[in-house]
């Protein structure tokens, strides 16, 4: 179902993950992207209100924009360009958080808002457009590994299984509704990630540098103090293990095994 269109089905709970998350995909049709976030939030909040059920919003670290402080905690309001090429996603998710809070305050809807930081793992699409899948596919094919900018920008990479366990713990607890950061608090530069992927793939790829896209954030590092306190949650799968699992998946996809 397209969440931009109202829906009426009897539900016990809702997880709203409906939105492309990769810049390549969400910038392809920016109007549809922001409609998915805003109209989708309204329609699912209305459904939750009708059936008096809990609704979980998959928000994003992109609500922080290009942050002026690091790590980013939930009380940081962000540094977002409201008219840039990324704003269809960034501002769409920010507006969705506004709607979730207003439905809670006005109608008592039982909400959860999770701010997701960079996540990776098996079953990512080959053409996902995000850094981990890009680097791995390029390394396995022996192609140049493309870094945008000088490679010193940071990301904090959380393995998908850890993120989903955080989702479930957050959804099921009743002490806080969020927003709550979920991600890995251990940042690394894109230069470091590229070298790790080359080593793990035993690749002969070389790194090439291209221009940094407009409004691309230079730092991503979550403060997960709230998740640790209320969920007793933190990532359990180390980056090397997570990358190895993801590489094995892409070897099968690319028929290299």
SULTAUR-V279731 format. One record per residue. RES is the residue in three letters. BURIAL is I if it has 24 or more other ideal C-beta (glycine too) atoms within 12 Angstrom, else O. Layout:
# SULTAUR-V279731
res burial
RES BURIAL
RES BURIAL
This chain:
# SULTAUR-V279731
res burial
UNK O
UNK O
UNK I
UNK I
UNK O
UNK O
UNK I
UNK O
UNK O
UNK O
UNK O
UNK O
UNK O
UNK I
UNK I
UNK I
UNK I
UNK I
UNK I
UNK I
UNK I
UNK I
UNK I
UNK I
UNK O
UNK I
UNK I
UNK O
UNK O
UNK I
UNK O
UNK I
UNK I
UNK I
UNK I
UNK I
UNK I
UNK I
UNK I
UNK I
UNK I
UNK I
UNK I
UNK I
UNK I
UNK I
UNK I
UNK I
UNK I
UNK O
UNK O
UNK O
UNK I
UNK I
UNK I
UNK I
UNK I
UNK I
UNK I
UNK I
UNK I
UNK I
UNK I
UNK I
UNK I
UNK I
UNK I
UNK O
UNK O
UNK I
UNK I
UNK I
UNK I
UNK I
UNK O
UNK I
UNK O
UNK I
UNK O
UNK I
UNK O
UNK O
UNK O
UNK O
UNK O
UNK I
UNK I
UNK I
UNK I
UNK I
UNK I
UNK I
UNK I
UNK I
UNK I
UNK I
UNK I
UNK I
UNK I
UNK I
UNK I
UNK O
UNK I
UNK I
UNK O
UNK O
UNK O
UNK O
UNK I
UNK I
UNK I
UNK I
UNK I
UNK I
UNK I
UNK I
UNK I
UNK I
UNK I
UNK I
UNK I
UNK I
UNK O
UNK I
UNK O
UNK O
UNK O
UNK I
UNK I
UNK I
UNK I
UNK I
UNK I
UNK I
UNK I
UNK I
UNK I
UNK I
UNK I
UNK I
UNK O
UNK O
UNK O
UNK O
UNK I
UNK I
UNK I
UNK I
UNK O
UNK O
UNK I
UNK O
UNK I
UNK I
UNK I
UNK I
UNK I
UNK I
UNK I
UNK I
UNK O
UNK I
UNK I
UNK I
UNK O
UNK I
UNK I
UNK O
UNK I
UNK I
UNK I
UNK O
UNK I
UNK O
UNK O
UNK I
UNK I
UNK I
UNK I
UNK I
UNK I
UNK I
UNK I
UNK I
UNK I
UNK I
UNK I
UNK I
UNK I
UNK I
UNK I
UNK I
UNK I
UNK I
UNK O
UNK I
UNK I
UNK I
UNK O
UNK I
UNK I
UNK O
UNK I
UNK O
UNK I
UNK O
UNK I
UNK O
UNK O
UNK O
UNK O
UNK O
UNK O
UNK O
UNK I
UNK I
UNK I
UNK I
UNK I
UNK I
UNK I
UNK I
UNK I
UNK I
UNK O
UNK I
UNK I
UNK O
UNK O
UNK I
UNK I
UNK O
UNK I
UNK I
UNK I
UNK O
UNK I
UNK O
UNK I
UNK O
UNK O
UNK I
UNK I
UNK I
UNK I
UNK I
UNK I
UNK O
UNK I
UNK I
UNK O
UNK O
UNK O
UNK O
UNK O
UNK O
UNK O
